[in-house]
C-alpha cells in the first residue's frame, strides 16, 4: 500500500461517522413527476427531524411491453403495441431516530405511489 492510499483511508475514517442503523426507502410509480414529489416530501420530513439522507438515486425504469391483436379473423397480422413504465427511486436515511420513523409512517403521499421501507 502506498503512502497516498494510506492517507486517503485515514481521512475517510476521520470524516465518516459510524452508521449503526439505516432505513432504505424504495419508491415506485407510473409517473416520474409523482415519484420525484414523493421523494422530495420524504427527504424534507427526514431532514426536518435531523436525519441524514442519501439520495434520491434513480433506478432503471422497468418497461413492460404488450402487443394486442386488433382483429381476430380477417386482419390477423395487425396489432397494437402498449407499454407500461414503472419509475423507481431509492433513498437511504442514515442513523434515524424514533421521530423520523414516526414521521415516515404518518406521511401523506400522492396517489399512485408505492413505497417499500426496510430497516437494516
C-alpha angles and dihedrals in degrees: 000000000000126000093251095054091047090052091049091051091050091051090050092052092049094047098044124080118212110265105217100167135021136187115207115201122193117194122196132179141144094241119061094208092058091049091053092048091051091048091050093051092049092049092048094051093047093049091045088059092049101256127137115242127201115198156323091230113188110228122203115286112248110226120195114190124198130188118202124188113240095209134022101209125013104026096033096150094059113094140165123229124216131179135197119204123201113197117204137194131184127211130183120200110198124210097354121194123215092263090061092051092049091047091051092050093051096044122131111218133178118277115265096037120125116202128192117191122192128179121208 
